Amino acid sequence: MKKYYIITLLILLSCNVLAQEDYSFSVQKNRPVETVEPDVLSEQPYNEQSSEETEDILVSPPSTSSTHATQVAESRNQVVLLIGDSMADGMGARFNDYAVKNGFEFHSIVWYGSTTRDWAIASDLQYQIERVRPTYIIISLGTNDLGYKDYNRRTAAIQTILSRVGNIPYVWVGPLPWRKVKDRRIINVIRDCTGEGKFFDSSSVIASRADGVHPTRQGAAHWVDKIVEWMGEPDLNDNPIEMDQPDFTTRYRHDEKHGMGYHGRR
């Protein structure tokens, strides 16, 4: 009897121990598991600034002497588009020298005999903008507008061209002096439309000519050097861009080159 009692007591104690172990396991099993997800930031209260305050911060000039460096864009990684009349023919080769020297992409479209009205009527400019996606545009027009008296129509044409340029930084290069045409009022018409800081006046540039009108390769190179020098001056140019002068020449072919019989895209 005593032996039976002892056996019964042992059985009861073992059952109790098993029950406790079972309970301990079940509690640990049901406890929420803490997980840590990498690269997940805890939510923090965000103090939003008004757009006006943010804008003020962005446009505030630096307090150091680095103002010039922040204002002048680097030519590297720029996509530059030159469009113009036959005067752009020689200019393109020299600008390509600058492209190779300074590491930017360069495109040029030449349309012989074209005027501001031709470019305003045709859709070539917006076509080229969509094609190459320029970050900077150089316009060389006005030589074939010299002598015309319909200044209101020329003004409308120039404004149409500039509306297609939109917000893209640009510079308009005025025509070189031409002895046969004394009336150069078109220069003032262009400047009135672009503003002083986006117009390069070529009236004082002395460039050797091949035929009395078009510059030689050397003359065109000298002309472009003067333009680029002006383009790097933030006090003169509203869209300054800095380029180192190349000490070599390159072989270059324009993207498109159209004769005087061309009427433009419609």
RANORZI-V375061 format. One record per residue. N is the residue number from 1. PSI is psi in whole degrees, -180 to 180 (none if undefined). Layout:
N;PSI + N;PSI
//
This chain:
1;-45 + 2;-40 + 3;-40 + 4;-40 + 5;-41 + 6;-42 + 7;-42 + 8;-41 + 9;-42 + 10;-40 + 11;-43 + 12;-40 + 13;-41 + 14;-36 + 15;-38 + 16;-40 + 17;-43 + 18;-39 + 19;-40 + 20;-41 + 21;-40 + 22;-41 + 23;-43 + 24;-42 + 25;-43 + 26;-36 + 27;-45 + 28;-34 + 29;-37 + 30;-2 + 31;135 + 32;136 + 33;128 + 34;121 + 35;146 + 36;117 + 37;127 + 38;150 + 39;20 + 40;121 + 41;142 + 42;147 + 43;129 + 44;148 + 45;135 + 46;124 + 47;98 + 48;141 + 49;152 + 50;156 + 51;-31 + 52;-41 + 53;-42 + 54;-42 + 55;-39 + 56;-37 + 57;-42 + 58;-37 + 59;-3 + 60;128 + 61;147 + 62;150 + 63;-12 + 64;-177 + 65;15 + 66;12 + 67;-43 + 68;-43 + 69;-35 + 70;-25 + 71;-35 + 72;122 + 73;149 + 74;145 + 75;-26 + 76;136 + 77;6 + 78;155 + 79;107 + 80;132 + 81;125 + 82;127 + 83;147 + 84;-172 + 85;-159 + 86;-22 + 87;-24 + 88;-11 + 89;-57 + 90;-30 + 91;-36 + 92;-41 + 93;-43 + 94;-39 + 95;-32 + 96;-34 + 97;-44 + 98;-36 + 99;-45 + 100;-41 + 101;-40 + 102;2 + 103;39 + 104;163 + 105;133 + 106;136 + 107;148 + 108;141 + 109;122 + 110;132 + 111;101 + 112;137 + 113;4 + 114;150 + 115;176 + 116;-35 + 117;-35 + 118;-45 + 119;-28 + 120;-37 + 121;-44 + 122;163 + 123;19 + 124;-38 + 125;-50 + 126;-30 + 127;-46 + 128;-36 + 129;-43 + 130;-30 + 131;-49 + 132;-12 + 133;62 + 134;150 + 135;-8 + 136;136 + 137;136 + 138;123 + 139;126 + 140;88 + 141;152 + 142;-24 + 143;-44 + 144;-1 + 145;-11 + 146;136 + 147;-19 + 148;145 + 149;-5 + 150;68 + 151;-31 + 152;-40 + 153;-38 + 154;-39 + 155;-45 + 156;-40 + 157;-44 + 158;-43 + 159;-35 + 160;-44 + 161;-46 + 162;-31 + 163;-30 + 164;-30 + 165;-38 + 166;-130 + 167;5 + 168;130 + 169;139 + 170;166 + 171;138 + 172;122 + 173;119 + 174;165 + 175;149 + 176;158 + 177;143 + 178;117 + 179;-35 + 180;-21 + 181;112 + 182;-29 + 183;107 + 184;31 + 185;-20 + 186;-27 + 187;-44 + 188;-34 + 189;-46 + 190;-46 + 191;-37 + 192;-31 + 193;-40 + 194;-33 + 195;156 + 196;-38 + 197;-2 + 198;11 + 199;125 + 200;115 + 201;114 + 202;8 + 203;-31 + 204;4 + 205;127 + 206;108 + 207;136 + 208;141 + 209;148 + 210;-33 + 211;19 + 212;-18 + 213;-60 + 214;136 + 215;152 + 216;175 + 217;-42 + 218;-39 + 219;-41 + 220;-39 + 221;-42 + 222;-41 + 223;-49 + 224;-39 + 225;-40 + 226;-40 + 227;-47 + 228;-38 + 229;-43 + 230;-37 + 231;-25 + 232;1 + 233;107 + 234;-21 + 235;-17 + 236;-34 + 237;129 + 238;-25 + 239;66 + 240;140 + 241;131 + 242;133 + 243;136 + 244;142 + 245;130 + 246;149 + 247;31 + 248;170 + 249;152 + 250;161 + 251;130 + 252;145 + 253;128 + 254;152 + 255;-46 + 256;146 + 257;114 + 258;142 + 259;-178 + 260;-18 + 261;-4 + 262;138 + 263;2 + 264;164 + 265;145 + 266;none
//
